[in-house]
Amino acid sequence: MFFKEFMKWIGISFFDFTYHADDAELNEKIKDNHFDFIFYINDKKNNLKNEYTDLTDVYVDICTDKYDESIWTTVDSNNNSLVLNKSILTDAFDQVIQKIFNGNEETRKIFDSLAEIYCSENVLHKMLDNKYALSFAYGETRTIKQFLSDLAKQYRKWNFIISELEKKKEEIAEIEIGFENYVYALVYSKRKSAEISSILRWKTPYQVKDLLNELDSIYFYRPQFYMGESLKAKIASMDPNRQIMSVFYMKNCTDVCPTDACDSFHYYRMGKFYELLDRNDDAWLIYQKSYKKNPLNFRALFKLAVNKLNTEKYNEAEGYLKLILRILQICDDDCELIVDNLKYLPVLEMEYVCKCFLLLESLEYRQNGNKDIAKIYYKNADRVHEIVESSWYLKEIYKKNYDSILECVRARLTEHVIQRKLRNISGLDS
């Protein structure tokens, strides 16, 4: 997650994969892809490199033992305050820069600057806690007043990040290789500030037109930087008069992205924009393409399951929902929860697991009339909510503010919140 959110912030398209020790069939599905580089985390016996020899020419070994198995480090020996460990990022990307850019020192300077801000300003948490509209819509926070107060804090933090990026930008403005990633991070941060301003109904200096123009400057440095089109789609979606352009920007992105596993997510994002435009027939076709590009994309798979439910193809829906649980490695063949795996799941994945169990419970009870199996699924959904209390993921990612985050996640995964989200899933016609 530490690497994913950094790459998301600076505009590197990625796909993350957890090896399936007992499911060779799923492991095979990634082998038709090729990546610019791969981070192998804790591949101590070289099992992954031996399995996936043809996926990349540039692999980077990351052993968490080297960093005391934590993404956090103390500021100094006399201070107990924690900051994100910059060396984890710089060590990894130094190897990428060495192998792809022949150790270009100027490019290294850009990534060092981005890593410095990412860690010192804890951009990780800003990236993870970005579902503002969802929080407001589903009552995931304690009160409206508290929600707005938290949002105002986020706004100020993003603006400070923008200020730091602007200061450092002057130092590296003449560097061409890698500067597109710096501009991407800056515009991404401005978009977040503008997004929060819109929810708070505050005036923002970051207008959609200006952000789109600023992003276009990226192509001076790298004409094929397709992630710029992805960010332009997100920015255009903020303006009702430009929302239609989101799907065209995403089309530009998918046309250039060379790796199916990554391109699958861009197609998924395009489908979301079609839904925003209330073009559900188009969205359904795009989600099919997304899944075909990468059968391990559980988000696209969930959309297909919803479509099958809405068109009363219940057996197919059941198969898709069970496949999601299989991809996330949450259940064994007897539908028993694998608790240790569940404790490592990020919040989004935990939410998908709850949705799958509750939909399977509904299918068994209402369609098949099998109350006993339905109870097992319901019990599993309830168990996910209970396990949040002992989530290893939350304890490691949120060491600095664990208690407050635990309260929010606990509320987010309650049955009534999940059920409300399920009720609000749009019907995608086949």
C-alpha positions as CSV (number, residue, x, y, z in Angstrom):
1,M,0.0,0.0,0.0
2,F,2.9,2.3,0.8
3,F,4.2,1.9,-2.8
4,K,0.8,1.8,-4.5
5,E,-0.3,5.2,-3.1
6,F,3.0,6.8,-3.9
7,M,2.8,5.6,-7.5
8,K,-0.8,6.6,-7.8
9,W,0.1,10.1,-6.6
10,I,3.0,10.6,-9.1
11,G,1.2,8.9,-12.1
12,I,2.7,5.4,-12.4
13,S,0.2,2.9,-13.6
14,F,0.5,-0.4,-11.6
15,F,-1.1,-3.7,-10.8
16,D,-0.6,-5.4,-7.4
17,F,-0.7,-9.1,-7.0
18,T,-0.6,-11.4,-4.0
19,Y,0.8,-14.8,-4.9
20,H,-1.7,-17.7,-4.4
21,A,0.2,-20.5,-2.7
22,D,-2.6,-23.0,-3.2
23,D,-4.2,-21.8,-6.5
24,A,-1.8,-22.2,-9.5
25,E,-4.7,-21.4,-11.9
26,L,-5.0,-17.8,-10.6
27,N,-1.3,-17.3,-10.6
28,E,-1.2,-18.2,-14.3
29,K,-3.6,-15.4,-15.3
30,I,-0.9,-12.7,-14.9
31,K,1.7,-14.4,-17.1
32,D,0.6,-12.8,-20.4
33,N,1.6,-9.3,-19.2
34,H,4.9,-7.4,-19.3
35,F,5.9,-4.6,-16.9
36,D,8.6,-1.9,-17.0
37,F,9.6,-3.0,-13.5
38,I,8.3,-5.2,-10.7
39,F,8.8,-4.8,-6.9
40,Y,9.1,-8.2,-5.3
41,I,8.3,-7.9,-1.6
42,N,9.7,-10.5,0.7
43,D,10.5,-13.0,-2.1
44,K,13.2,-14.5,0.1
45,K,13.6,-17.8,-1.8
46,N,13.2,-16.2,-5.2
47,N,9.9,-18.1,-5.7
48,L,8.2,-15.2,-7.5
49,K,11.2,-14.4,-9.7
50,N,11.5,-18.0,-10.7
51,E,7.7,-18.2,-11.4
52,Y,7.5,-15.0,-13.4
53,T,10.8,-14.8,-15.3
54,D,9.2,-13.3,-18.4
55,L,7.1,-10.5,-16.8
56,T,9.9,-7.9,-16.7
57,D,13.6,-7.2,-17.3
58,V,13.8,-5.0,-14.2
59,Y,13.0,-6.5,-10.8
60,V,13.7,-5.0,-7.5
61,D,13.9,-7.0,-4.3
62,I,12.4,-5.4,-1.2
63,C,12.9,-7.2,2.1
64,T,10.9,-5.7,5.0
65,D,13.4,-7.1,7.5
66,K,15.8,-4.4,6.4
67,Y,13.3,-1.7,7.6
68,D,12.3,-3.5,10.8
69,E,9.2,-4.7,8.9
70,S,7.6,-1.2,9.2
71,I,6.9,1.7,6.9
72,W,7.5,4.0,9.9
73,T,10.6,5.4,11.4
74,T,11.3,7.8,14.3
75,V,12.4,11.4,13.5
76,D,15.5,11.1,15.6
77,S,16.8,9.2,18.6
78,N,15.4,11.7,21.1
79,N,12.0,11.9,19.5
80,N,9.3,9.3,19.6
81,S,7.2,10.9,16.8
82,L,6.9,8.7,13.7
83,V,7.3,9.6,10.0
84,L,7.1,7.5,6.9
85,N,10.4,5.9,6.1
86,K,11.6,7.7,2.9
87,S,14.5,5.3,2.5
88,I,12.1,2.5,1.5
89,L,11.0,4.5,-1.5
90,T,14.4,5.9,-2.5
91,D,16.1,2.5,-2.2
92,A,13.5,0.9,-4.5
93,F,13.4,3.7,-7.1
94,D,17.2,4.1,-7.1
95,Q,17.3,0.6,-8.5
96,V,14.6,1.4,-11.1
97,I,16.4,4.6,-12.1
98,Q,19.7,2.7,-12.3
99,K,18.4,0.0,-14.6
100,I,15.9,2.0,-16.7
101,F,17.5,5.5,-16.8
102,N,21.2,4.5,-16.5
103,G,21.4,6.0,-13.1
104,N,20.4,9.5,-14.3
105,E,21.2,11.7,-11.3
106,E,18.7,14.4,-12.3
107,T,15.9,11.9,-12.5
108,R,16.9,10.5,-9.1
109,K,16.7,14.1,-7.7
110,I,13.1,14.3,-8.9
111,F,12.0,11.1,-7.2
112,D,13.9,12.0,-4.1
113,S,12.0,15.3,-3.9
114,L,8.7,13.5,-4.4
115,A,9.6,10.8,-1.8
116,E,10.6,13.5,0.7
117,I,7.2,15.3,0.5
118,Y,5.3,12.1,0.4
119,C,6.9,10.9,3.7
120,S,7.3,14.2,5.6
121,E,3.7,15.3,4.9
122,N,2.2,11.8,5.2
123,V,0.6,11.9,1.7
124,L,-0.1,8.2,2.2
125,H,-2.9,8.9,4.6
126,K,-4.3,11.7,2.4
127,M,-4.4,9.3,-0.5
128,L,-6.2,6.6,1.6
129,D,-8.7,8.9,3.3
130,N,-10.1,10.4,0.1
131,K,-13.6,9.1,0.0
132,Y,-15.1,12.4,1.0
133,A,-18.4,12.1,-0.9
134,L,-18.9,8.5,0.3
135,S,-18.3,9.5,3.9
136,F,-20.9,12.2,3.7
137,A,-23.5,10.1,1.8
138,Y,-23.4,7.1,4.0
139,G,-22.8,8.6,7.4
140,E,-19.4,7.0,8.0
141,T,-18.4,9.8,10.3
142,R,-19.8,10.7,13.7
143,T,-21.6,14.0,12.9
144,I,-21.9,16.4,10.0
145,K,-20.0,19.0,12.1
146,Q,-17.1,16.6,12.7
147,F,-17.1,15.6,9.0
148,L,-16.8,19.2,7.8
149,S,-14.1,19.9,10.4
150,D,-12.1,16.9,9.3
151,L,-12.6,17.9,5.7
152,A,-11.3,21.5,6.4
153,K,-8.1,19.9,7.9
154,Q,-7.6,17.8,4.8
155,Y,-8.0,20.9,2.7
156,R,-5.3,22.8,4.6
157,K,-3.0,19.8,4.4
158,W,-3.4,19.4,0.7
159,N,-2.7,23.1,0.2
160,F,0.5,22.8,2.2
161,I,1.6,19.8,0.1
162,I,0.9,22.0,-3.0
163,S,3.0,24.8,-1.5
164,E,5.9,22.4,-0.8
165,L,5.7,21.0,-4.4
166,E,5.7,24.5,-5.9
167,K,8.8,25.4,-3.8
168,K,10.8,22.4,-5.0
169,K,9.5,22.7,-8.5
170,E,11.8,25.7,-9.1
171,E,14.9,23.6,-8.2
172,I,14.1,20.9,-10.8
173,A,12.3,22.8,-13.5
174,E,15.1,22.2,-16.0
175,I,15.1,18.4,-15.6
176,E,13.2,16.7,-18.4
177,I,13.4,12.9,-17.6
178,G,10.9,12.3,-14.8
179,F,9.5,15.8,-14.6
180,E,6.2,14.6,-15.9
181,N,5.8,12.6,-12.7
182,Y,6.4,15.8,-10.7
183,V,3.8,17.8,-12.6
184,Y,1.3,14.9,-12.2
185,A,1.7,14.9,-8.4
186,L,1.3,18.7,-8.3
187,V,-1.9,18.7,-10.4
188,Y,-3.2,15.6,-8.6
189,S,-2.8,17.5,-5.3
190,K,-4.5,20.6,-6.7
191,R,-7.4,18.4,-7.9
192,K,-7.8,17.1,-4.3
193,S,-7.9,20.6,-3.0
194,A,-10.5,21.7,-5.5
195,E,-12.6,18.6,-4.8
196,I,-12.7,19.3,-1.1
197,S,-13.4,23.0,-1.8
198,S,-16.4,22.0,-3.8
199,I,-17.8,19.8,-1.0
200,L,-17.3,22.6,1.5
201,R,-18.6,25.1,-1.0
202,W,-15.5,27.2,-0.7
203,K,-13.9,29.2,-3.5
204,T,-10.9,27.5,-5.0
205,P,-8.0,28.9,-7.1
206,Y,-7.8,25.6,-9.0
207,Q,-10.3,25.8,-11.9
208,V,-10.9,22.8,-14.1
209,K,-9.8,24.5,-17.3
210,D,-6.5,25.6,-15.7
211,L,-5.8,22.2,-14.3
212,L,-6.4,20.6,-17.7
213,N,-4.0,23.1,-19.3
214,E,-1.4,22.5,-16.7
215,L,-1.6,18.7,-17.3
216,D,-1.1,19.2,-21.0
217,S,2.3,20.7,-20.3
218,I,3.4,17.1,-19.4
219,Y,3.4,16.1,-23.0
220,F,6.3,18.5,-23.7
221,Y,8.4,16.2,-21.6
222,R,6.9,12.8,-22.5
223,P,4.3,12.7,-25.3
224,Q,3.2,9.1,-24.4
225,F,2.5,9.8,-20.8
226,Y,-1.0,8.2,-20.8
227,M,-1.6,8.7,-17.1
228,G,-2.0,12.4,-17.8
229,E,-5.2,11.5,-19.7
230,S,-6.4,9.5,-16.7
231,L,-6.0,12.5,-14.4
232,K,-7.6,14.7,-17.0
233,A,-10.7,12.5,-16.9
234,K,-10.9,12.8,-13.1
235,I,-10.6,16.6,-13.4
236,A,-13.2,16.9,-16.2
237,S,-15.7,14.8,-14.1
238,M,-15.7,17.7,-11.5
239,D,-17.4,20.0,-14.0
240,P,-20.9,19.1,-15.2
241,N,-20.2,20.8,-18.5
242,R,-17.1,18.7,-19.1
243,Q,-18.1,15.4,-17.7
244,I,-18.7,13.9,-21.1
245,M,-15.0,14.4,-21.9
246,S,-14.0,12.0,-19.1
247,V,-14.8,9.0,-21.2
248,F,-12.8,10.4,-24.1
249,Y,-9.8,11.1,-21.9
250,M,-10.0,7.6,-20.5
251,K,-10.2,6.2,-24.1
252,N,-6.9,8.0,-24.9
253,C,-5.4,6.4,-21.8
254,T,-6.5,2.9,-22.6
255,D,-5.3,3.2,-26.2
256,V,-1.7,3.9,-25.1
257,C,-1.4,1.8,-21.9
258,P,0.7,-1.3,-23.1
259,T,0.0,-3.7,-20.2
260,D,-3.3,-5.4,-20.0
261,A,-3.2,-5.9,-16.2
262,C,-2.9,-2.1,-15.8
263,D,-5.1,-1.2,-18.7
264,S,-7.9,-3.2,-17.0
265,F,-8.2,-0.7,-14.2
266,H,-8.3,2.2,-16.7
267,Y,-11.2,0.5,-18.5
268,Y,-12.9,0.0,-15.1
269,R,-12.4,3.8,-14.4
270,M,-14.0,4.5,-17.9
271,G,-17.0,2.4,-16.9
272,K,-17.4,4.5,-13.7
273,F,-17.5,7.6,-15.8
274,Y,-20.1,6.1,-18.1
275,E,-22.2,5.4,-15.0
276,L,-21.7,9.0,-13.9
277,L,-23.2,10.1,-17.2
278,D,-26.1,7.6,-16.7
279,R,-25.0,5.5,-19.7
280,N,-25.3,2.1,-18.0
281,D,-25.4,0.1,-21.2
282,D,-22.0,1.5,-22.2
283,A,-20.7,1.0,-18.7
284,W,-21.6,-2.7,-18.8
285,L,-19.7,-3.3,-22.0
286,I,-16.7,-1.5,-20.7
287,Y,-16.7,-3.5,-17.5
288,Q,-16.7,-6.6,-19.6
289,K,-13.6,-5.3,-21.4
290,S,-12.0,-4.5,-18.1
291,Y,-12.5,-8.1,-16.8
292,K,-11.3,-9.6,-20.1
293,K,-8.1,-7.6,-19.9
294,N,-7.4,-8.8,-16.4
295,P,-9.4,-11.7,-14.8
296,L,-7.9,-10.8,-11.5
297,N,-9.5,-7.4,-11.4
298,F,-12.0,-8.0,-8.6
299,R,-13.6,-4.6,-9.0
300,A,-14.6,-5.3,-12.6
301,L,-15.7,-8.8,-11.5
302,F,-18.0,-7.3,-8.9
303,K,-19.6,-5.1,-11.5
304,L,-20.3,-8.2,-13.6
305,A,-21.8,-9.9,-10.6
306,V,-24.1,-7.0,-10.0
307,N,-25.2,-7.1,-13.7
308,K,-26.0,-10.8,-13.4
309,L,-28.1,-10.1,-10.2
310,N,-30.0,-7.3,-11.9
311,T,-30.8,-9.5,-14.9
312,E,-31.8,-12.4,-12.7
313,K,-28.9,-14.7,-13.8
314,Y,-28.3,-15.8,-10.3
315,N,-26.1,-18.8,-10.9
316,E,-23.6,-16.7,-12.8
317,A,-23.7,-14.0,-10.2
318,E,-23.0,-16.5,-7.5
319,G,-20.0,-17.8,-9.4
320,Y,-18.6,-14.3,-9.8
321,L,-19.0,-13.5,-6.2
322,K,-17.3,-16.7,-5.1
323,L,-14.4,-16.0,-7.5
324,I,-13.9,-12.6,-5.9
325,L,-13.5,-14.2,-2.5
326,R,-11.1,-16.7,-4.1
327,I,-9.0,-13.9,-5.6
328,L,-8.8,-12.2,-2.3
329,Q,-7.9,-15.5,-0.6
330,I,-10.5,-15.1,2.2
331,C,-12.2,-18.5,2.2
332,D,-11.2,-22.1,1.9
333,D,-13.2,-24.7,-0.1
334,D,-15.6,-25.2,2.9
335,C,-16.4,-21.4,3.0
336,E,-14.4,-21.1,6.3
337,L,-12.8,-17.7,6.8
338,I,-9.0,-17.5,6.6
339,V,-8.7,-15.1,9.5
340,D,-5.0,-14.3,9.2
341,N,-5.5,-13.3,5.5
342,L,-8.5,-11.2,6.5
343,K,-6.5,-9.3,9.1
344,Y,-4.1,-8.1,6.4
345,L,-6.8,-6.9,4.0
346,P,-6.9,-3.1,3.2
347,V,-10.2,-1.4,4.0
348,L,-11.5,-1.4,0.4
349,E,-11.0,-5.1,0.1
350,M,-12.7,-5.7,3.5
351,E,-15.7,-3.8,2.2
352,Y,-15.8,-5.9,-1.0
353,V,-15.7,-9.1,1.1
354,C,-18.7,-7.9,3.2
355,K,-20.6,-7.0,0.0
356,C,-19.9,-10.4,-1.5
357,F,-21.0,-12.3,1.6
358,L,-24.2,-10.3,2.0
359,L,-25.1,-10.7,-1.7
360,L,-24.4,-14.5,-1.4
361,E,-26.6,-14.6,1.7
362,S,-29.4,-12.9,-0.1
363,L,-29.0,-15.3,-3.1
364,E,-29.1,-18.4,-0.9
365,Y,-32.0,-17.3,1.2
366,R,-34.3,-15.6,-1.3
367,Q,-33.5,-17.5,-4.5
368,N,-32.5,-21.0,-3.3
369,G,-34.4,-21.0,0.0
370,N,-31.3,-22.5,1.7
371,K,-31.4,-20.8,5.1
372,D,-28.5,-22.8,6.6
373,I,-26.0,-21.7,3.9
374,A,-27.4,-18.2,4.0
375,K,-26.7,-18.0,7.7
376,I,-23.1,-19.0,7.1
377,Y,-22.6,-16.2,4.6
378,Y,-24.3,-13.7,7.0
379,K,-22.1,-14.9,9.9
380,N,-19.0,-14.5,7.7
381,A,-20.0,-10.9,6.9
382,D,-20.5,-10.2,10.6
383,R,-17.2,-11.8,11.4
384,V,-15.4,-9.4,9.0
385,H,-16.8,-6.5,11.0
386,E,-15.6,-8.1,14.2
387,I,-12.1,-8.8,12.9
388,V,-11.6,-5.1,12.2
389,E,-10.8,-4.8,15.9
390,S,-7.7,-6.9,15.4
391,S,-6.7,-5.8,11.9
392,W,-2.9,-6.0,11.4
393,Y,-3.3,-3.7,8.4
394,L,-4.9,-0.9,10.3
395,K,-2.5,-1.2,13.2
396,E,0.5,-0.8,10.8
397,I,-0.8,1.7,8.3
398,Y,-2.3,4.0,11.0
399,K,0.1,3.8,13.8
400,K,-0.2,7.6,14.4
401,N,-4.0,7.8,14.5
402,Y,-5.1,4.2,14.9
403,D,-8.0,4.8,17.4
404,S,-9.8,7.4,15.3
405,I,-9.4,5.4,12.1
406,L,-10.6,2.2,13.8
407,E,-13.8,4.0,14.7
408,C,-14.4,5.2,11.1
409,V,-13.7,1.8,9.6
410,R,-15.8,0.1,12.2
411,A,-18.7,2.4,11.1
412,R,-18.0,1.9,7.4
413,L,-18.3,-1.9,7.7
414,T,-21.5,-2.1,9.7
415,E,-24.2,-4.1,8.0
416,H,-26.6,-1.1,7.5
417,V,-23.9,0.9,5.8
418,I,-23.0,-1.9,3.5
419,Q,-26.6,-2.8,2.8
420,R,-27.3,0.9,1.9
421,K,-24.4,0.9,-0.5
422,L,-25.7,-2.3,-2.1
423,R,-29.2,-0.8,-2.4
424,N,-27.7,2.2,-4.2
425,I,-25.8,0.1,-6.8
426,S,-27.2,1.2,-10.2
427,G,-28.8,-1.4,-12.3
428,L,-26.6,-2.2,-15.3
429,D,-28.7,-3.5,-18.2
430,S,-27.2,-6.3,-20.2
